[in-house]
Amino acid sequence: MVLKLKTPTVPATEEQATNAETARFISGATRKPTPGKAKLVNFRLSEAFDDILEAEAIRTGQSRTTVLKAALAAFDNLDENQKNHWLLESAKF
């Protein structure tokens, strides 16, 4: 049994890439992500959590992002039982 493969046709480009463009392409592909660079994350909060976040941001004069980071840092330092407790409590809001 012989398989006959179809060869893809690649459209010819009018201009060839310059060495500088090729070098930029290669260096961009091999570049490692910058450590510590912020990542955009989207999620949904209930009205109750949004109100808490907003109230703390106003009270402290910090941004909502800073307040949320502080809450996550505090949560990360809890022991397993406390984490489980607050995970269950959060479902009540």
N, C-alpha and C positions, 0 to 999 in steps of 0.2 A: 504494500500500500504506500503510495507516494502522496505526500501533501504538497499541494501547490499553494504557495503564499502569494497574496497580492502585495505588491510593492507600493507603499504610499507615495503619492506625488507631492513634492514640496514645492510651493510656488517660488520661483526665482525672485530674488530681491534685486532692485535696481542698484542699490549702493551696498558696498561691503562695509562691515563694521571696522572702525579704526582700532588700532592697538590700544589706545587710551580707553575707549568704550569697553573693549573686551577685558582689559585689566580691572576696570571699575566693576564690571559684572562679576568677575571671579572673586575679587576681594569682598564684595558685598555678600556673596553666597557663603564664603568661608568665615565671615565675621561672627564671633561669639556674641551672645546677648550681653548687654551691659549689666553687671551685677548691681542690685539695688535699685534698678530702674522701676518706677511705678507702673503698675499694670491696671488698665481700665477694666472694672468689673461692674456688671449691672445685676441688680436683684430687686425683688419686690419686698416692701415692708407694709405691714398693716398700719392703719391710721394711728393706733395706739403707740406702736414703736416709732413711727415718724414723729409723733408729738413729743415723745421722750427725747429723741435725738435732737429735735429742734430746741426744746427747752434747755437741754444741757449745753448746746452750742451757744445759745444766748447767755446763759448763766455764766459760762466760763470765758466767753468772748473768743472761743476757738471755732474753727470751721467744723461742719458736720463730719467731714472726713477724719479730722483729728480726734473728735469724740468717739467715733466708731473704732478707730485704731486703738485708742486707749481701752475701750471696752473689750476688744478682742485680745489685747495684751493681758488684761486682768483675767479674762476667761481662760487663757492659755496657762496661767499660773495656778489654777484651781486643781485640786485633786480629783480623781475620777468620780467619786461620789458626789462632790459638789457640782461637777460638770453635768452629770446625769440629772441632778436635782433641777438645775437651771434650764436644761433642755426640756424637761417635763413642764416646768413652770411657764416657759415661754409659749407653750401651746395654749395656755389659758387666756392669753391676751387677745 
